[in-house]
Amino acid sequence: MVLNGNFVDKGTDAKQVLWLIYKLDQQAEAKGRKVHYILGNHEIIMLKGNVSYANFKYIQASKEISGGKYWDEAMQSLYHKITELGK
Protein backbone atom coordinates (compact mmCIF):
# COMPACT_ATOMS: atom_id res chain seq x y z
CA MET A 1 0.00 0.00 0.00
CA VAL A 2 1.33 3.43 -0.91
CA LEU A 3 0.00 6.50 0.89
CA ASN A 4 0.70 9.87 -0.62
CA GLY A 5 1.08 12.22 2.37
CA ASN A 6 -0.65 15.33 3.64
CA PHE A 7 -2.46 13.61 6.50
CA VAL A 8 -1.05 15.44 9.53
CA ASP A 9 -2.91 18.73 9.59
CA LYS A 10 -5.99 18.20 7.49
CA GLY A 11 -9.28 18.39 9.35
CA THR A 12 -10.15 17.22 12.82
CA ASP A 13 -9.27 13.52 12.50
CA ALA A 14 -5.59 13.69 11.58
CA LYS A 15 -4.35 11.76 14.63
CA GLN A 16 -6.93 9.02 14.11
CA VAL A 17 -5.78 8.71 10.49
CA LEU A 18 -2.14 8.44 11.60
CA TRP A 19 -3.00 5.72 14.13
CA LEU A 20 -4.93 3.86 11.42
CA ILE A 21 -1.88 4.02 9.16
CA TYR A 22 0.25 2.79 12.07
CA LYS A 23 -2.12 -0.15 12.57
CA LEU A 24 -2.20 -0.97 8.85
CA ASP A 25 1.60 -0.92 8.79
CA GLN A 26 1.76 -3.43 11.65
CA GLN A 27 -0.84 -5.68 10.01
CA ALA A 28 0.96 -5.54 6.67
CA GLU A 29 4.31 -6.36 8.30
CA ALA A 30 2.79 -9.38 10.06
CA LYS A 31 1.78 -10.72 6.62
CA GLY A 32 5.10 -9.94 4.95
CA ARG A 33 3.74 -6.87 3.20
CA LYS A 34 4.59 -3.16 3.43
CA VAL A 35 2.88 0.20 3.82
CA HIS A 36 4.84 3.03 2.21
CA TYR A 37 4.07 6.48 3.55
CA ILE A 38 5.33 9.21 1.25
CA LEU A 39 5.71 12.47 3.11
CA GLY A 40 3.65 15.30 1.70
CA ASN A 41 4.54 18.96 1.99
CA HIS A 42 2.45 19.31 5.17
CA GLU A 43 4.33 16.49 6.93
CA ILE A 44 7.61 18.11 5.95
CA ILE A 45 6.42 21.52 7.12
CA MET A 46 5.40 20.13 10.52
CA LEU A 47 8.55 18.04 10.95
CA LYS A 48 10.57 21.22 10.35
CA GLY A 49 8.67 22.89 13.18
CA ASN A 50 5.99 24.92 11.38
CA VAL A 51 2.73 23.84 12.99
CA SER A 52 0.72 26.89 11.98
CA TYR A 53 -1.66 24.78 9.86
CA ALA A 54 -2.54 22.42 12.70
CA ASN A 55 -6.11 22.15 13.93
CA PHE A 56 -6.73 24.02 17.19
CA LYS A 57 -7.85 20.88 19.06
CA TYR A 58 -4.44 19.28 18.42
CA ILE A 59 -2.63 22.38 19.56
CA GLN A 60 -4.53 22.35 22.86
CA ALA A 61 -4.09 18.59 23.34
CA SER A 62 -0.37 18.81 22.65
CA LYS A 63 0.02 21.54 25.25
CA GLU A 64 -1.72 19.36 27.83
CA ILE A 65 0.24 16.22 26.92
CA SER A 66 3.66 17.86 26.77
CA GLY A 67 3.15 20.37 29.54
CA GLY A 68 4.49 22.95 27.12
CA LYS A 69 3.49 26.55 27.50
CA TYR A 70 3.87 27.54 23.86
CA TRP A 71 1.77 25.94 21.14
CA ASP A 72 4.53 25.58 18.57
CA GLU A 73 6.90 23.78 20.97
CA ALA A 74 4.08 21.59 22.28
CA MET A 75 3.01 20.53 18.77
CA GLN A 76 6.57 19.69 17.81
CA SER A 77 6.78 17.35 20.79
CA LEU A 78 4.00 15.16 19.30
CA TYR A 79 6.10 14.51 16.19
CA HIS A 80 9.47 14.21 17.89
CA LYS A 81 11.63 11.34 16.66
CA ILE A 82 11.20 9.50 19.99
CA THR A 83 7.39 9.38 19.80
CA GLU A 84 5.43 6.68 17.98
CA LEU A 85 3.83 9.19 15.61
CA GLY A 86 7.17 10.92 15.07
CA LYS A 87 8.81 7.68 14.02
C-alpha positions in Angstrom: 0.0 0.0 0.0 1.3 3.4 -0.9 0.0 6.5 0.9 0.7 9.9 -0.6 1.1 12.2 2.4 -0.6 15.3 3.6 -2.5 13.6 6.5 -1.0 15.4 9.5 -2.9 18.7 9.6 -6.0 18.2 7.5 -9.3 18.4 9.4 -10.2 17.2 12.8 -9.3 13.5 12.5 -5.6 13.7 11.6 -4.4 11.8 14.6 -6.9 9.0 14.1 -5.8 8.7 10.5 -2.1 8.4 11.6 -3.0 5.7 14.1 -4.9 3.9 11.4 -1.9 4.0 9.2 0.3 2.8 12.1 -2.1 -0.1 12.6 -2.2 -1.0 8.8 1.6 -0.9 8.8 1.8 -3.4 11.7 -0.8 -5.7 10.0 1.0 -5.5 6.7 4.3 -6.4 8.3 2.8 -9.4 10.1 1.8 -10.7 6.6 5.1 -9.9 4.9 3.7 -6.9 3.2 4.6 -3.2 3.4 2.9 0.2 3.8 4.8 3.0 2.2 4.1 6.5 3.5 5.3 9.2 1.2 5.7 12.5 3.1 3.7 15.3 1.7 4.5 19.0 2.0 2.4 19.3 5.2 4.3 16.5 6.9 7.6 18.1 6.0 6.4 21.5 7.1 5.4 20.1 10.5 8.6 18.0 10.9 10.6 21.2 10.4 8.7 22.9 13.2 6.0 24.9 11.4 2.7 23.8 13.0 0.7 26.9 12.0 -1.7 24.8 9.9 -2.5 22.4 12.7 -6.1 22.1 13.9 -6.7 24.0 17.2 -7.8 20.9 19.1 -4.4 19.3 18.4 -2.6 22.4 19.6 -4.5 22.3 22.9 -4.1 18.6 23.3 -0.4 18.8 22.6 0.0 21.5 25.2 -1.7 19.4 27.8 0.2 16.2 26.9 3.7 17.9 26.8 3.1 20.4 29.5 4.5 23.0 27.1 3.5 26.6 27.5 3.9 27.5 23.9 1.8 25.9 21.1 4.5 25.6 18.6 6.9 23.8 21.0 4.1 21.6 22.3 3.0 20.5 18.8 6.6 19.7 17.8 6.8 17.3 20.8 4.0 15.2 19.3 6.1 14.5 16.2 9.5 14.2 17.9 11.6 11.3 16.7 11.2 9.5 20.0 7.4 9.4 19.8 5.4 6.7 18.0 3.8 9.2 15.6 7.2 10.9 15.1 8.8 7.7 14.0 
